C-alpha cells in the first residue's frame, strides 16, 4: 500500500500589506500616484530604472491611482512618475532588497510633463506594508563583518529569534556534510527544517538539511532570512528561509582581490600538547578575487569569482595504549590487575598468559600499538596536522534582451579535500568515521527568464539544480585488503570497504579502521519553477507551480569490516568480579560483543510537485488582505533498484521489493567468539547496527 502525504497551507494575513508578486529572490515597489487633493491619477505611469545596469521597466496606475512594479532584482533604483497635466516627479536611489515590499507614494504638482521634480528619497526603513518576519543581510554586512571561515550563513544569527546550535545533536542541521558548520535554529524549530535558496533555486542537502553551495561572501549581493509569515511561494519546510542572491555585472567594471591569514603566532599552546616539543603550528589562508562588468553596455553583463582556502590545523591526540609487556600477555608488573584463566577460573601462573593461549590474530593487532611514551594511562601523545583545501567559484551572465525580456545564467562549483590524521600511526589508526581523506564536490546552476507581456502580466521561469558528492573516512592509501595476519574469517573481500576489522578494548585506544567509514553519498535537487503574475484592479494575483526531483544516494554501514568489543569480563574473578583486563580478553580472543554490517548502497528517489496561488487584495488605502494557498505533494520515497522492504506486523515477516541475498559467514556450531582453530570470526547473520 502506498502512503500519500500532502501538505496544504492556507494563510490569511490581515494588516496594511502591499501587493507582493515576484520570484522568491526579487522585490517590489508599490504605492499610489495622486494629485494635491488626494485623488488618484488613473492616467499615471511609473518607470523603474536599475541605476547599475540601466534596465528599465514600467507600470501603470489603476483607476484608484495605485501601482505595483514588476519583479525587480535587488539593487538601487530611480523611480519616476508621469501623468498628463502634471510635473514629472523622480525619486532617486530607492534600494530594493530580497523579498522587499516597499511603498513609494507620489503627490503630483500641476504643470508640464517636461518639468521634472527631483526628490532625493531615502528607502523606507520600516516596512509597514508587510507582516513577514525577517531581516536582510546586506553586502556591506557580509563583507565587512568579521567571519571566521567567510561563510555568510554565520550572519543568520543577526536576525531576531535565530540562535546558533552545536551540530550533531538531535534535529540540528549539520550545515556541511563533511563537518557540522554554522548550524542554527529559528524560533525553536529544528535546524533541519531550514530552507536554503540561491538565486531562487533549491540549495538544500538531502543528507543533513544543510547548505550545498557555499558561495564566496564577496560574490553574495545579499540574503534575506525570513522566520515567519512568509508567502505561499515558499514551500519545502517550516523553518527559516535563507534566500541568497549572487552579484551581477554592471555598466562599470568592479572587483576585488583579497587574502585573509591566520596563524598560531599569538595562540597559546594546546593544553594537551607535549610540552617538550615545539608548539604546533596553525595556518589558515583564504584568498581569491571577484570581477564583473559589461560585455555590451546596458545589455549583457558578466561576473566571476574564486576563493581558495588552505588550512593546516594541528590535532592533539592523547591515547591510553597497553605497555610492551601487556601486549604480549605479561601482567606481572606492580599495579596490574589479576588475570584469571577463563578455562580454570584460577589466576594465570605469575599473572602471565602463556603464549600458546594467545590468539595469533589478536596478537597481530596488539603489535600495531606504538611504543608508549610513559607508564600506564594517557601514555601516548601525538600532534599531527589536518590538511584542508577548498577551491570554489561562480560565474554569472545577465542579458537584458529588451524591456520585456531578461535572462540570467549562473554556474557554481567547488571541490574540497580534507585529510584528517589518525590518533595512532600506521595501520593502527584508532580514529573515528571522519579520519582519513574526505572529499566534497559540489555543482549547481540556475537559469532565469522573465517575460513581461504587459505591465500587468508578467511570467517568470526558473530552472536549476544543486548537487553534492561526498567521500568521507577513506584511508589515505585507499581501501585495501589487509595483510593475511589481520584478516578475520567472515569479513568479505569488498573493494568498497576493505580494511582492518575494528578492535575495541575497553579503556584503551581502539585499533583498526573505524565504524561508519567510508561514507559515500550524493545528494541532488533538480527544479523547475514558473510564476505568472496578474494585476487586475485591486487584486494582484500570483499563480505558480514547481516540481523538484530529489535524489539521495548513500553507503554508510556501521561496521562494514566488523567490530569486536572487549570488556575484561572473561578474565575477571568468577567469584567477586575483581581483576581482569580488556587487553587480556583481546589476546585470548574473547570479545564481549561482535557485529558486522552488510554493505548495501541505498538510492532514494522522490518527486515533489507544488502549486500555489496568492491574491493581494487592496481593499482600501488602509487595508490589504494577503491571501495565500499552497499545495505540496510528497511522493512515496522509492529505492533506485527496488530494494526497499517493510515489516508486516500480522505475519511478522519482511515484505521485500525483490529478493536479496545475504552474506553468510562460515562458522562452527554457531559460535562467533572462539573457534576450534582459536581464531576470531564474524557472522553476518548475527549482525547488529549501532554507532561507534
JOCOR-V667600 format. One record per backbone hydrogen bond with DSSP energy under -1.0 kcal/mol. NH is the residue of the N-H (numbers start at 1). CO is the residue of the C=O. If there is no record, write none. Layout:
<<NH CO> <NH CO>>
This chain:
<<7 632> <9 630> <11 628> <13 626> <17 15> <18 129> <26 23> <27 72> <28 100> <30 102> <31 67> <33 65> <34 106> <35 39> <38 35> <41 33> <44 41> <45 82> <46 59> <47 80> <48 57> <49 78> <50 55> <51 76> <54 50> <57 48> <59 46> <61 44> <62 66> <65 62> <67 31> <69 29> <72 27> <75 96> <77 94> <78 49> <79 91> <80 47> <81 89> <82 45> <86 83> <87 109> <88 115> <89 81> <90 117> <91 79> <92 119> <94 77> <96 75> <99 26> <100 97> <102 28> <104 30> <106 32> <108 34> <111 85> <115 112> <117 88> <119 90> <121 119> <128 126> <130 127> <133 228> <135 225> <137 223> <142 138> <143 139> <144 140> <145 141> <149 147> <150 147> <154 151> <155 152> <156 153> <157 154> <158 155> <159 156> <162 159> <163 185> <165 183> <172 169> <174 208> <176 174> <179 176> <181 174> <185 163> <187 161> <189 186> <192 171> <193 190> <194 191> <195 240> <197 242> <198 201> <199 244> <201 198> <203 196> <205 210> <209 205> <211 175> <212 203> <219 216> <221 245> <222 245> <223 137> <224 243> <225 135> <226 241> <227 133> <228 133> <234 231> <237 235> <239 193> <241 226> <242 195> <243 224> <244 197> <245 222> <247 219> <251 52> <254 292> <256 290> <258 288> <260 286> <262 284> <267 264> <273 270> <277 274> <283 312> <284 262> <285 310> <286 260> <287 308> <288 258> <289 306> <290 256> <291 304> <292 254> <293 302> <295 300> <296 300> <299 296> <300 296> <301 398> <302 293> <303 396> <304 291> <305 394> <306 289> <307 392> <308 287> <309 390> <310 285> <311 388> <312 283> <313 386> <315 384> <317 382> <319 380> <327 323> <328 325> <329 326> <330 325> <331 351> <336 333> <340 571> <341 346> <344 341> <345 341> <348 339> <351 348> <352 349> <353 329> <357 354> <359 587> <363 359> <364 360> <365 361> <366 362> <367 363> <368 365> <369 366> <373 379> <380 319> <382 317> <386 313> <387 419> <388 311> <389 417> <390 309> <391 415> <392 307> <393 413> <394 305> <395 411> <396 303> <397 409> <398 301> <399 407> <400 299> <401 399> <402 405> <406 450> <407 399> <408 448> <409 397> <410 446> <411 395> <412 444> <413 393> <414 442> <415 391> <416 440> <417 389> <418 438> <419 387> <420 436> <424 429> <428 425> <430 512> <435 432> <436 420> <437 474> <438 418> <439 471> <440 416> <441 469> <442 414> <443 467> <444 412> <445 465> <446 410> <447 463> <448 408> <449 461> <450 406> <451 459> <452 404> <453 457> <454 457> <457 454> <458 533> <459 451> <460 531> <461 449> <462 529> <463 447> <464 527> <465 445> <466 525> <467 443> <468 523> <469 441> <470 521> <471 439> <472 519> <474 437> <478 475> <480 478> <486 483> <487 484> <491 488> <494 492> <497 494> <498 494> <502 562> <503 511> <504 564> <506 566> <508 505> <509 320> <511 503> <512 428> <516 558> <519 472> <520 555> <521 470> <522 553> <523 468> <524 551> <525 466> <526 549> <527 464> <528 547> <529 462> <530 545> <531 460> <532 543> <533 458> <534 541> <535 456> <536 539> <539 536> <540 616> <541 534> <542 614> <543 532> <544 612> <545 530> <546 610> <547 528> <548 608> <549 526> <550 606> <551 524> <552 604> <553 522> <554 602> <555 520> <563 595> <564 502> <565 593> <566 504> <572 569> <573 578> <577 573> <580 338> <585 581> <586 582> <587 583> <588 584> <589 586> <590 585> <592 565> <593 565> <595 563> <597 559> <602 554> <604 552> <605 638> <606 550> <608 548> <610 546> <611 631> <612 544> <613 629> <614 542> <615 627> <616 540> <617 625> <618 538> <619 617> <620 623> <624 15> <625 617> <626 13> <627 615> <628 11> <629 613> <630 9> <631 611> <632 7> <633 609> <634 5> <635 607> <638 605> <640 603> <642 639> <646 655> <648 653> <652 648> <653 648> <655 646> <657 644> <671 668> <675 679> <678 675> <682 489> <686 683> <687 684>>
